[in-house]
Amino acid sequence: MSTLARGSTALRNWALPSDGTVELSRLEARLPPLLSVIAGMVDLTGFLTLGNIFTAHITGNLVVAAAAAVHGGRFNLAQALAIPVFMLALAVVWLIAEASHRRGPSLARLLLLVQFLLLAVLLIFSIFAKPSGSPHGLMAAIAVMIAVSAMACQYALLRLAIPDAISTAVMTGNLTNTVLSLMDLSSRHPLLPVDAGRLRRSLYLLFGFLLGCVVGTAAVSLLADWAWSLPAALAAVAITVR
């Protein structure tokens, strides 16, 4: 085990009692796959109903906005606002975590509750305001910011409460881990440290995100603005994971 990994484990064990460390390990194994499904749903539902804006892959909005600026396409202000709003939401989540004086599983449950509340607000707002009817309008921009804030909460809760967990929304890294690990398995001279568990976790998260995308797409076709009920419901389930 690397010095950095040993330091991370030691710090986590020092910060939590032994039973908290066990619970944190369980959360690290069980929670990310569910969160990856939520992230896939939120990203696709937002992209299809809110003006082709990525609500989970935030930096993708930079590419779309830059392309619109260069080629003279329609500029969507919400794409530009998504990044500073994401940063602001991260700061707010940090402040919530700091004020709560919680760590580990207790902090994870608190931030999961915050994410659920944001997605529930997004669902209620979408049902009454119907932002999908005008995906480049003000109501859609407000819905985008709520969705982006919910995803910021998900990013932050993993970094702050379950720091050893793999990202549940940035699939480029998980796809990279999966392909390189599979190549190593077929080689007599592996180039990566042996970590079959990481390959398995990366695959779970990759498939979970893709599943969320597929289900989110179907939900938009069948439920329109009510499609937000699915990620909100899964966020409620995530709070109960132990």
C-alpha positions in Angstrom: 0.0 0.0 0.0 1.3 3.4 -0.9 2.3 6.0 1.7 -0.5 8.3 0.6 -3.1 5.5 0.9 -1.8 4.5 4.3 -2.0 8.1 5.4 -5.6 8.4 4.1 -6.6 5.3 5.9 -4.9 6.3 9.1 -6.6 9.7 9.0 -10.0 8.2 8.5 -9.5 5.7 11.3 -8.3 8.5 13.6 -11.3 10.7 12.9 -13.9 8.0 13.4 -14.6 5.4 16.1 -14.1 1.8 15.0 -17.9 1.2 14.5 -18.0 4.4 12.4 -15.1 3.2 10.3 -17.0 -0.1 9.6 -20.1 1.8 8.6 -18.1 4.2 6.4 -16.6 1.1 4.6 -20.1 -0.2 4.0 -21.3 3.1 2.6 -18.3 3.3 0.4 -19.3 0.0 -1.1 -23.1 0.4 -1.3 -23.8 4.1 -1.8 -21.8 5.1 -5.0 -23.6 2.7 -7.4 -26.9 4.2 -6.4 -25.6 7.8 -6.6 -24.2 7.0 -10.1 -27.7 6.0 -11.2 -29.1 9.3 -9.8 -26.4 11.3 -11.5 -27.2 9.7 -14.9 -30.9 10.4 -14.5 -30.3 14.0 -13.5 -27.8 14.6 -16.3 -30.0 13.2 -19.1 -33.3 14.6 -17.7 -31.7 18.0 -17.5 -30.1 17.7 -21.0 -33.4 16.7 -22.7 -35.7 19.1 -20.9 -33.6 22.1 -19.9 -32.0 23.3 -23.1 -29.2 20.7 -23.7 -27.4 21.7 -20.5 -25.3 19.2 -18.5 -26.3 19.2 -14.9 -23.8 16.6 -13.7 -20.9 17.0 -16.2 -20.6 20.7 -15.4 -17.5 21.4 -17.5 -19.2 20.0 -20.6 -21.2 23.2 -20.6 -18.0 25.2 -21.3 -17.5 23.2 -24.5 -21.1 23.8 -25.6 -21.0 27.5 -24.7 -17.7 28.0 -26.5 -18.9 26.2 -29.6 -22.0 28.4 -29.7 -19.9 31.5 -29.3 -17.5 30.6 -32.1 -20.1 29.3 -34.6 -22.7 32.0 -33.8 -25.2 29.5 -32.4 -27.8 30.3 -29.8 -26.1 31.3 -26.5 -27.7 29.9 -23.4 -26.9 32.0 -20.4 -27.7 29.1 -18.1 -24.7 27.2 -19.5 -22.4 29.9 -18.4 -24.0 30.3 -15.1 -23.9 26.6 -14.3 -20.2 26.7 -13.4 -20.2 29.6 -10.9 -23.4 28.3 -9.4 -21.8 24.8 -9.0 -18.9 26.4 -7.2 -21.1 28.4 -5.0 -23.2 25.3 -4.1 -20.0 23.4 -3.2 -19.0 26.3 -0.9 -22.5 26.2 0.7 -22.3 22.4 1.2 -18.9 22.8 2.8 -20.3 25.4 5.2 -23.2 23.1 6.1 -20.7 20.3 6.8 -18.5 22.6 8.9 -21.5 23.9 10.9 -22.8 20.4 11.5 -19.6 19.2 13.2 -20.3 15.8 11.6 -17.9 13.4 10.0 -18.1 10.2 8.1 -21.5 8.3 7.9 -23.3 11.0 9.9 -22.2 13.7 7.6 -23.0 11.6 4.5 -26.6 11.1 5.7 -27.0 14.9 6.3 -25.7 15.7 2.9 -27.8 13.0 1.3 -30.8 14.7 2.9 -29.7 18.0 1.4 -29.5 16.4 -2.0 -32.9 14.8 -1.6 -34.5 18.2 -0.6 -32.9 19.9 -3.6 -34.2 17.2 -6.0 -37.7 17.3 -4.3 -37.7 21.1 -4.8 -36.7 20.6 -8.4 -39.6 18.1 -8.9 -42.2 20.5 -7.4 -40.8 23.5 -9.3 -40.9 21.5 -12.6 -44.4 20.3 -12.1 -45.8 23.8 -11.5 -43.5 25.9 -13.7 -43.1 23.4 -16.5 -39.7 24.6 -17.6 -39.5 22.0 -20.4 -42.1 24.0 -22.3 -39.5 26.7 -22.8 -36.1 25.1 -22.4 -34.2 28.4 -23.0 -36.4 30.5 -20.7 -36.1 31.8 -17.2 -37.9 28.9 -15.5 -35.6 26.4 -17.2 -32.6 28.4 -16.1 -33.9 28.2 -12.5 -34.5 24.5 -12.8 -30.9 24.0 -14.1 -29.4 25.8 -11.1 -31.4 23.7 -8.7 -30.2 20.5 -10.5 -26.6 21.7 -10.6 -26.8 22.4 -6.9 -28.0 18.9 -6.2 -25.1 17.5 -8.2 -22.7 19.7 -6.4 -24.0 18.3 -3.1 -23.4 14.8 -4.4 -19.8 15.6 -5.5 -19.1 17.3 -2.1 -20.6 14.6 0.1 -18.3 12.0 -1.5 -15.2 14.2 -1.0 -16.1 15.3 2.5 -17.8 12.2 4.0 -16.5 9.2 1.9 -13.2 10.5 0.5 -12.0 7.1 -0.7 -15.1 6.6 -3.0 -14.8 6.8 -6.7 -16.6 9.7 -8.5 -20.2 8.9 -9.3 -20.7 11.5 -12.1 -17.4 12.0 -14.0 -17.5 8.8 -16.1 -14.3 9.5 -18.1 -12.2 8.5 -15.1 -14.2 5.4 -14.5 -14.1 4.4 -18.1 -10.3 4.9 -18.1 -9.9 2.8 -15.0 -12.1 0.0 -16.5 -10.2 -0.2 -19.9 -6.7 0.1 -18.4 -7.5 -2.5 -15.7 -8.9 -4.9 -18.3 -5.8 -4.5 -20.4 -3.6 -5.2 -17.4 -5.6 -8.4 -16.7 -4.7 -9.7 -20.1 -1.0 -8.8 -19.8 1.8 -10.8 -18.3 3.4 -7.5 -17.2 0.7 -5.3 -15.7 1.4 -1.6 -15.6 -1.0 -0.7 -12.8 -1.1 -1.8 -9.1 -3.2 -4.9 -8.7 -6.6 -3.7 -7.5 -9.4 -5.9 -8.7 -11.8 -4.2 -6.3 -11.3 -0.8 -8.0 -12.1 -2.4 -11.4 -15.3 -3.8 -10.1 -16.3 -0.5 -8.5 -15.5 1.4 -11.7 -17.7 -1.0 -13.7 -20.6 -0.7 -11.2 -20.5 3.1 -11.4 -20.1 3.1 -15.2 -23.1 0.8 -15.7 -25.0 2.6 -13.0 -24.6 5.9 -14.7 -25.5 4.4 -18.1 -28.6 2.8 -16.5 -29.6 6.2 -15.1 -29.2 7.8 -18.5 -31.4 5.1 -20.2 -34.1 5.3 -17.5 -33.9 9.1 -17.5 -34.5 9.2 -21.2 -37.5 6.9 -21.0 -38.9 8.8 -18.1 -38.7 12.1 -20.0 -40.6 10.5 -22.9 -43.3 9.1 -20.6 -43.5 11.6 -17.8 -42.2 14.9 -19.1 -41.6 17.2 -16.1 -42.6 14.4 -13.7 -39.4 12.6 -14.8 -37.7 14.4 -11.9 -39.7 12.2 -9.5 -37.3 9.2 -10.2 -34.0 10.8 -9.1 -35.8 12.4 -6.2 -37.2 9.0 -5.1 -33.8 7.3 -5.4 -32.2 10.2 -3.4 -34.7 9.4 -0.7 -33.7 5.7 -0.8 -30.0 6.7 -0.6 -30.6 8.3 2.8 -31.6 4.9 4.1 -28.5 3.0 2.9 -26.5 1.6 5.7 
